[in-house]
C-alpha cells in the first residue's frame, strides 16, 4: 500500500476514533476504485494494527442492467473476506415512483438502508463507506449553494437508531490517489454506468468541475478545504445518534 494513503487513512482513523477494539466492520463495496482501495487499506490496517477488528464486505445490487457485481464474489473469496451480495430492485422502484431523469439520491438512500439491514442481520456494528475528500468538498458546496447551510457528510457518526456507527476512513484522501492505486494494483474495478446517473450532468458533477478549475489556480485548495471542514466533519462524534449530512 502507498505510504501516503496509509498515512492519511491512519490519521483519519485516529482523529475521528473510527475503530474500537472488537469492532465488526462491514465495508460497502460497490466495486468502484474508491471502495476497492478502502478494502485493501482496511485489510492492511487489520493485519498491522494493535486494535483487533473484524472485516466483511457487502454489495447492494440495485438491479440496473448496466451494473454487474458478479466478479466481486470470487475476488473476495480469494482474499478470505466474508462477502454478502444484496440484490434489491431499487432501480425498478425508482422508475415507477419518481418522475425525474435522475434518481441518484433516492438510490443512495435505498442502498444505505439495505446495507444497514445486512449489517444488523450479520452482526456488524460499524459500516465503512468509501467517500473521499473530493466528495466531502462537493457536498459542502452543494449544501452551501442550494440549501444555504454549512453542512457536509460526517466522518464518523452513529445512525438514528443508535445501533450502528458509520465511518469514512478516506476523508483525508483525494480521488486521484484512489484512482492511481486502483490502476497500479490492477484492481478489478467494476464500472457502474446507470443512464439515470450519467446520462446528463448532475449538480455534483458541476461542483467537481468548479473545484477542478479553482485547484488549477491554487493547488493548495483542498488543504484549505480540509482545515475549514474540520468542525463539520467532527459533528456526530459526541455519541448522540444523528443523521448524515448528505448521501
C-alpha positions in Angstrom: 0.0 0.0 0.0 1.3 3.5 -0.8 2.6 5.2 2.3 0.7 8.4 1.6 -2.7 6.6 1.5 -1.8 4.6 4.6 -0.7 7.7 6.4 -3.8 9.7 5.6 -6.2 6.9 6.5 -4.3 6.2 9.7 -4.6 9.8 10.6 -8.3 9.8 9.9 -8.9 6.6 12.0 -7.1 8.3 14.9 -8.5 11.8 14.5 -12.1 10.6 14.5 -11.7 7.5 16.7 -13.2 5.3 14.0 -12.3 1.9 15.1 -12.5 0.4 18.6 -11.3 -3.0 19.8 -13.6 -5.8 18.8 -15.5 -3.8 16.2 -17.0 -5.7 13.3 -16.7 -3.5 10.2 -18.8 -4.0 7.1 -17.5 -2.3 4.1 -19.9 -1.0 1.4 -18.2 -2.4 -1.7 -19.6 -1.1 -4.9 -16.6 -2.4 -6.9 -15.5 1.1 -7.8 -12.0 2.4 -7.4 -12.7 4.0 -4.0 -14.4 1.1 -2.2 -11.8 -1.4 -3.6 -9.0 0.8 -2.4 -10.6 1.2 1.0 -11.0 -2.6 1.1 -7.2 -3.1 0.8 -6.4 -0.2 3.2 -8.7 -1.7 5.9 -7.2 -5.1 5.3 -3.7 -3.7 5.7 -4.6 -2.0 9.0 -6.3 -5.2 10.2 -3.1 -7.0 9.7 -0.8 -4.5 11.4 -2.9 -2.6 13.9 -2.8 -3.4 17.6 -6.5 -2.8 17.6 -8.3 -6.0 16.8 -11.3 -5.8 14.5 -13.2 -8.0 12.0 -13.8 -7.0 8.4 -16.5 -8.0 5.9 -17.9 -6.5 2.7 -21.3 -6.1 1.2 -22.5 -5.1 -2.2 -26.0 -3.7 -2.8 -27.0 -4.6 -6.4 -29.9 -2.2 -7.4 -30.5 -4.5 -10.4 -29.5 -1.9 -13.0 -28.9 -3.6 -16.4 -25.6 -1.6 -16.6 -24.2 -3.0 -13.3 -22.8 -6.5 -12.8 -21.1 -7.1 -9.4 -20.6 -10.8 -10.1 -16.8 -10.6 -10.4 -16.6 -9.4 -6.8 -17.6 -12.8 -5.3 -14.6 -14.8 -6.4 -12.3 -11.9 -5.7 -13.5 -11.6 -2.0 -13.3 -15.3 -1.7 -9.7 -15.3 -2.7 -8.9 -12.6 -0.2 -10.7 -14.6 2.5 -13.1 -11.8 3.5 -16.8 -12.5 4.3 -18.9 -11.2 1.5 -22.6 -10.5 1.1 -24.4 -9.7 -2.1 -27.8 -8.0 -1.5 -30.0 -7.8 -4.6 -32.9 -5.3 -4.5 -34.9 -3.9 -7.4 -34.1 -0.3 -6.4 -33.9 0.9 -10.0 -37.3 -0.5 -10.8 -38.9 1.2 -7.8 -37.3 4.5 -8.7 -38.6 4.3 -12.3 -42.1 3.5 -11.0 -42.3 6.2 -8.3 -40.0 9.0 -9.4 -40.9 11.4 -12.2 -37.4 12.8 -12.9 -34.5 11.9 -15.2 -32.0 11.3 -12.3 -32.8 9.4 -9.1 -29.3 9.1 -7.7 -30.2 10.4 -4.2 -33.2 8.0 -4.0 -30.9 5.1 -5.0 -28.3 6.1 -2.5 -30.8 6.3 0.4 -32.3 2.9 -0.5 -28.8 1.3 -0.8 -27.9 2.6 2.6 -31.0 1.1 4.1 -30.2 -2.3 2.6 -26.7 -2.1 3.8 -27.8 -1.3 7.3 -30.1 -4.3 7.3 -27.3 -6.5 6.1 -25.0 -5.3 8.9 -27.6 -5.9 11.6 -28.5 -9.3 10.2 -24.9 -10.4 10.0 -23.8 -9.0 13.4 -21.7 -6.0 12.2 -21.7 -2.8 14.3 -19.8 -0.5 12.0 -20.4 0.4 8.4 -17.5 1.8 6.3 -18.1 4.0 3.3 -15.7 5.0 0.6 -16.2 8.7 0.2 -13.0 10.8 -0.1 -12.1 14.4 0.4 -13.3 15.4 -3.0 -16.8 14.1 -2.2 -16.8 16.0 1.1 -15.9 19.2 -0.6 -18.5 18.7 -3.4 -21.2 18.0 -0.8 -20.2 21.1 1.2 -20.6 23.4 -1.9 -23.9 21.8 -2.9 -25.3 22.4 0.6 -24.0 26.0 0.7 -25.2 26.9 -2.8 -28.5 25.2 -2.9 -29.6 24.9 0.8 -27.9 27.9 2.4 -26.4 25.6 5.0 -22.9 24.9 6.2 -23.0 21.1 6.0 -21.3 18.2 4.5 -21.0 14.4 5.1 -19.8 13.3 8.5 -16.5 11.4 9.0 -17.9 9.3 11.9 -21.4 9.2 13.4 -24.0 6.9 14.9 -27.2 6.2 13.0 -30.5 7.4 14.2 -31.5 4.1 15.7 -28.3 4.1 17.7 -27.1 0.6 17.0 -24.7 1.2 14.1 -21.8 3.6 13.6 -20.8 4.8 10.1 -17.1 5.7 9.3 -15.5 7.2 6.2 -11.8 6.5 6.5 -10.9 8.1 3.2 -11.9 11.6 4.4 -8.3 12.9 4.1 -7.6 11.2 0.8 -8.0 12.6 -2.7 -9.9 10.9 -5.6 -6.8 10.9 -7.7 -4.9 8.9 -5.1 -7.5 6.1 -5.1 -7.6 6.1 -8.9 -3.8 5.8 -9.0 -3.7 2.9 -6.6 -6.5 1.0 -8.3 -4.8 1.4 -11.7 -1.3 0.5 -10.4 -2.6 -2.5 -8.5 -4.9 -3.7 -11.3 -7.9 -3.9 -9.0 -11.0 -5.5 -10.6 -12.9 -2.2 -10.8 -16.5 -2.5 -11.9 -17.8 0.4 -13.8 -21.4 1.5 -13.0 -23.0 3.3 -15.9 -26.5 3.8 -14.9 -28.2 6.0 -17.5 -30.1 7.9 -14.8 -26.8 9.0 -13.2 -24.5 9.5 -16.2 -26.9 10.4 -19.0 -27.0 14.1 -18.0 -24.7 16.4 -15.9 -25.6 16.3 -12.2 -25.1 19.1 -9.7 -22.3 17.1 -8.1 -20.5 16.9 -11.4 -20.8 20.7 -11.7 -19.3 21.1 -8.3 -16.5 18.8 -9.2 -15.7 20.9 -12.3 -15.8 24.1 -10.3 -13.3 22.7 -7.8 -11.1 21.4 -10.5 -10.9 24.9 -12.1 -10.2 26.5 -8.8 -7.5 24.0 -8.0 -5.7 24.8 -11.2 -5.4 28.3 -9.9 -4.4 27.3 -6.4 -3.0 23.8 -5.8 -3.4 24.3 -2.1 -7.2 24.4 -2.4 -8.0 21.1 -0.9 -5.6 21.6 2.0 -7.5 24.7 2.9 -10.8 22.9 2.5 -9.8 20.1 4.7 -8.9 22.5 7.5 -12.1 24.6 7.0 -14.3 21.5 7.1 -12.9 20.1 10.3 -15.7 21.4 12.6 -18.3 19.9 10.2 -16.5 16.6 9.9 -16.5 16.2 13.7 -20.2 16.5 14.1 -21.7 13.2 15.3 -18.7 12.3 17.4 -20.4 13.1 20.7 -22.1 9.7 20.9 -25.6 11.2 20.1 -27.3 9.4 17.2 -27.6 11.6 14.2 -28.4 11.7 10.5 -25.7 12.1 7.9 -25.4 15.5 6.2 -25.5 14.0 2.7 -25.7 10.7 0.9 
